[in-house]
Amino acid sequence: MSSSVEDPKVAGETRGNIGPDMRRILYRETHSSRAAVSVAAAVLILVLAAYGVLESGVHAVGQPAWLIEPQVAAQRIVDLPAGMPPLLLAVTGAVLAMLGLIFFLNGVLPGKRARHLLAGARGEGLPAVVVDDEVIASSLARRTRLAANVTPEQVMVVVSQRQVLVNVRPTSGIPVDQGSVLEAVRDELEQMLLEPAPVPRVNVTPSGVIGA
């Protein structure tokens, strides 16, 4: 995915001219939506609130409760863990803790998708380009394979938001220059002008594979 782009300084100056609509679109493309979790939380709260209002209304007109009297339910909650089997209490606590953890992590984590922006496209006045990390990894693996003179099966590239990890298994008897591979990966990343820019790391395993 190597391409020629303009000077990074010029690209950085042009990126400041992106309108709010484009920023919102790019944010949606690079971050996972929390709508599903928000809707689930809202529905859960609405159901509990509606049930509470229903039971209170039934109790107010002197009718028997549908499931449990509000006062009885409140008293049982206050008396916990008394009157509740230990196994059921443990399961209930684990489920509530898991739900709380899911909602908490969805609220505090950035929720970034495995995608990067190509800054060079916007710097040249072209439409913004969002690329999956798998595509970036494939391009870096090809560049690494050429620099290390190995087969595709001997290269594994892992791309994250802030880091690129390149693992190379050399062919037995043919050493691999780690510095040359790292320089090739850096050159490929510089041509891509990714946002955010990941830091490359190259790991050459001490044990090689038998050549064909």
N, C-alpha and C positions, 0 to 999 in steps of 0.2 A: 504494500500500500504506500510505497514511496512516492512522494510528489514534491514538486518545486513550489515554494511559497515565498512571499515577500519577506522583508526584514521584520524580525519580531517586534522591534520598536514601533514600526509603522502599524503592524497588526494590533499592538496594544492600544495605540491611539485611536484606531478605528473602532475597536470593540466598545469604547465608551459611548458610541453613537447608537447603540442598539435600543430600540424602543421598549417600553414596559410590556407591551403585548408579546414581543419576541422573547423577552426574559421569562415571562410567565410560561410560554410554550416550552422553552428549553428546560425550565425547572420541572415541568410535568414529565418531560421525556427522560430526565435523568434521575428523578426521584419517584419512589413508589407511592401510590395513593393510599391515604389513610381513611378513605371514605367508607370502605367495608367495615372496618373496626368501629368507626364512629357511629355508623348506622346500627351495628349490632349492639353497641352500648346504649344508644338511645332507645332502641326497641326493648331491650331488657329493662331499662328504667321505667319506660311507659307501661310495660306489662305489670311490673311490681306495683307501680303507683295505681294503676287501674284496679288491680286486685285489692289493694288496701282500701281504696275508696268504696269498692263494691262490698267488701266485708263490713266496713264501717256503716254503710247505708243499710245493709241487712240487719245489723245489730241495732241500729237506731229505730227501726220499725218493729222490733221485737221478734224477728224471724230467726230461725236457727242458722248458724253459720254454714257456708258452703263447704269449707274445709276446716277452718279453725277460728275461734274467736280472737279478735285482735289483742285483747288483754291477755288471753292465755298464751298466744304466740310471743308477746313481749315478755311475759314472765318466764317462759321457757328459755328465751334467749338470755335473760339475765341470770338464770340458774345454771347455764352451761358451765361445765360439762356434766352436771348432775342429770340423771335420767336419760342419758344417751349412751348406747354401747360404744366402747372404745374404738372398735373397728370402723363403725359408721362415722364417728367423730373424726378419726384420722383421714378417712376418704373424703369427707366433706371439707375438711381443712385443706387437704392437698388440692382439691378441685378449685376452691376459692383462691388459694395461693397462686395456682397456675393461671387462672383468669386475671388476677391482679397483675401478675408479672407480664402477661401478654399486653394488657392495656398500658402498663407503665413503659415497657420497652417501645411500643408503638408511639408513645408520646414523647420520649426523650431521644430516641435514636434518629439519625438523619434520614434513614430509609432510602439511601442512594441505590440506584440500580447499577448493574454491571455495564456501565456505558461511560464514554468520554465524548467531549466535544472536540471538533477539529477547529482550532482557533484560526488557522490559516485561511479557511474558507470565508469567515466573516471579515478577516483583515483585507481580503481582496474584494470585498463588496459582494460576495456570493452568498447564496442562502446558507444558513447555519446547518452544519452536518453533525449528526449524532451517530456514533459508531459503537457497536457492541464490543465488549472486551474480547470476545472470542475472535472477532475479525482482527483486532490489534495483535492478539497472541499469535494468530496464524501468520501475519506479516512478519512479526519479529522472529518467529521460528524459522521462516524461510531465510531471512537475513542471517540468522545465527548458523543455519546449516551451511550456507555458502561460505561464511567466514571460518567455520571450524572444519569444513570439508568432511562432513559426516552425513549419515542418512537421516531422513525425517524421524525414524523411530528412536534416534539417539538424542533428540532434542525435546524438551518439555518446557513450555512457557506458561507462567501463571501471572495474570494481570489483575491487579487490584486498583483501588482509587489512587493510592499514593506510592505504589511500588510495583516493579516488574521483576519477577524472579525467573531466571533462565537457568535450567539444569541441562548440562551437556555430558553425555557419556562418550568418551573418545573411543576410537578404534584401537585395539591392542597393537602396540608398536608404533603408533602414529600420535605424537603428543599434540595437544591443543593449546594454543597460546591464549590464556584467559584474558590478557589485556587487549588483544586484537578483537576478540569476540565482544568484550565490553564496549570497545570503541565503536564497533559496527552497530551494536544495539543502541548506543547513545545517538549515533548519527541518524538511525532510522526514526528514533523518537523525536529528534530535533526537526526532522522534515515533516513529521506529522503535526507538530505543535498542538499536543493534546492539552485539554483542560479538564481536571487539574493535571499538572505535569508529574508523571510518576518517576520515581528514582529507580534506575536499573541496577540489578545485582546479577552476577554470573557465578554459577557454581559448577566447576568441572570435577566430576567424580574421580576418585583415585583409581577405581577399577574400570577397565575398558571392556568392550565387546569384541568378539571375534569377527573380523571382516569377512565379507562374502567371497 
